Amino acid sequence: MSTAQAKREWELADRLHSAAIHLLRRLRIQDLASGIGPAKLSALSVLVFSGRPLTLAELASAEQVKNPTMSRLIAGMQRERLVRVTPAKEDARSILITPTKLGRDLLLAGKQRRVESLAKALKQCGDPQLESLERSAEVLDQVIRRIANV
C-alpha cells in the first residue's frame, strides 16, 4: 500500500470518527426528554435490542464497565421500574435482567425522537445526496462489521 493511500484512509477514518461523534452528540439532545441519564439509556438499549435476558456480567461487558458499577445502575433502573431482575435458573448466584414494558417504551420513544430529528435534517437533501448517503450507510455497515471482527 502506498503512503498516499494510507494517508487517504487515515484522513477518511478521522473524518468519519469526527462525524459520528458530532452526529451522536446532536441526536442525544433528544434524550433529555426521556428523563433518565445516558448510562441508563445505553444499558436499556443493550437489553432491549439483545432480544433476550442478560446476566449482570454480560451487560457490564457490553457496556464496558465493571460488575459493581453495573449493579448500582441496575438497582436504580429497578427502582424506576425500567428493568426486572430474576434469579438465573442455571446459577443461583447469577441474575437475569430484562427490560420492563415501561423501559422498552421509554427507549423506543427516545429512538423515535432521534430518528425523527435526523429524518427532518435529511429532508433538506436532494435525491443525489440521499442516494449517496444510502450507499455510504451500506458501506459503513460493512466497515462496522469488520471492526467488530477485529
C-alpha positions, -999 to 999 in steps of 0.1 A, spaced: 0 0 0 13 34 -9 19 62 16 -6 83 -2 -33 56 1 -25 51 38 -28 88 44 -61 90 25 -75 61 45 -64 77 78 -78 111 69 -111 95 59 -112 75 91 -105 107 111 -134 125 93 -158 96 98 -149 94 135 -155 131 140 -187 130 120 -200 101 141 -192 118 174 -209 151 162 -239 133 149 -245 114 181 -239 144 203 -266 163 184 -291 135 184 -285 128 221 -301 162 228 -334 144 221 -326 120 250 -331 148 276 -369 143 270 -366 108 284 -358 120 319 -331 94 325 -294 97 321 -272 84 292 -258 55 312 -292 41 319 -304 47 283 -273 29 270 -278 -1 293 -315 -2 284 -307 -1 247 -284 -32 251 -312 -50 270 -340 -41 246 -320 -49 214 -303 -81 227 -337 -98 224 -330 -119 255 -324 -116 292 -288 -108 300 -267 -115 331 -252 -87 350 -217 -98 337 -230 -98 301 -245 -63 304 -214 -49 322 -192 -64 294 -214 -49 267 -213 -15 284 -175 -18 291 -179 -12 329 -172 -33 360 -199 -55 376 -202 -33 407 -208 -2 385 -235 -21 365 -250 -35 397 -256 1 410 -270 12 377 -294 -18 376 -305 -11 412 -315 24 401 -332 11 370 -352 -14 391 -364 14 414 -375 33 384 -393 2 371 -372 2 339 -359 -34 343 -369 -66 360 -343 -88 378 -348 -125 383 -325 -153 396 -309 -173 369 -321 -209 368 -286 -223 359 -267 -204 386 -284 -192 418 -256 -166 423 -264 -150 390 -293 -128 379 -311 -122 346 -321 -87 336 -349 -79 313 -364 -45 303 -400 -39 315 -427 -26 292 -420 9 307 -383 6 300 -388 -7 264 -414 20 257 -391 47 271 -362 36 250 -382 32 218 -397 67 222 -362 81 225 -351 63 194 -382 77 176 -372 112 186 -336 108 175 -346 93 141 -373 119 136 -347 146 142 -323 131 117 -351 125 92 -361 162 94 -325 172 86 -324 148 57 -355 165 42 -331 193 31 -311 169 10 -318 163 -27 -321 129 -43 -284 127 -53 -273 134 -17 -298 109 -3 -286 82 -27 -250 90 -18 -259 87 19 -278 54 13 -247 39 -4 -225 53 24 -247 38 51 -243 4 34 -205 8 33 -205 19 69 -224 -11 80 -198 -33 63 -169 -14 80 -186 -16 114 -189 -54 109 -152 -56 101 -143 -36 132 -164 -59 153 -145 -89 139 -110 -75 146 
